[in-house]
Amino acid sequence: MPEEAGKGMKGDLYLKFPRTPEIEEKMSIFKQGKAIINKD
């Protein structure tokens, strides 16, 4: 669950998540482009 949601200085939206090892690992996978999108 995000800690915060808002709009950046350039108008883009962001979600702020707590910095836990599990979330850091998932963000690393996402940033490397290896995230799989589930289209049900």
C-alpha positions as a Python dict, from the first residue, in 0.01 Angstrom:
ca = {
    (1, 'M'): (0, 0, 0),
    (2, 'P'): (145, 341, -96),
    (3, 'E'): (231, 585, 183),
    (4, 'E'): (160, 888, -33),
    (5, 'A'): (31, 986, -376),
    (6, 'G'): (76, 1320, -543),
    (7, 'K'): (176, 1526, -842),
    (8, 'G'): (541, 1597, -920),
    (9, 'M'): (691, 1933, -1016),
    (10, 'K'): (642, 1854, -1388),
    (11, 'G'): (279, 1748, -1336),
    (12, 'D'): (344, 1373, -1341),
    (13, 'L'): (174, 1151, -1085),
    (14, 'Y'): (369, 949, -830),
    (15, 'L'): (316, 689, -557),
    (16, 'K'): (551, 675, -260),
    (17, 'F'): (604, 330, -106),
    (18, 'P'): (779, 234, 219),
    (19, 'R'): (1144, 128, 165),
    (20, 'T'): (1134, -239, 263),
    (21, 'P'): (1362, -510, 118),
    (22, 'E'): (1063, -676, -53),
    (23, 'I'): (950, -353, -222),
    (24, 'E'): (1309, -261, -317),
    (25, 'E'): (1347, -598, -492),
    (26, 'K'): (1020, -555, -683),
    (27, 'M'): (1112, -198, -785),
    (28, 'S'): (1449, -320, -910),
    (29, 'I'): (1275, -578, -1131),
    (30, 'F'): (1032, -313, -1256),
    (31, 'K'): (1312, -65, -1337),
    (32, 'Q'): (1498, -333, -1535),
    (33, 'G'): (1192, -375, -1755),
    (34, 'K'): (1129, -731, -1640),
    (35, 'A'): (790, -662, -1489),
    (36, 'I'): (513, -879, -1628),
    (37, 'I'): (176, -717, -1687),
    (38, 'N'): (-117, -947, -1619),
    (39, 'K'): (-401, -872, -1863),
    (40, 'D'): (-704, -1067, -1745),
}
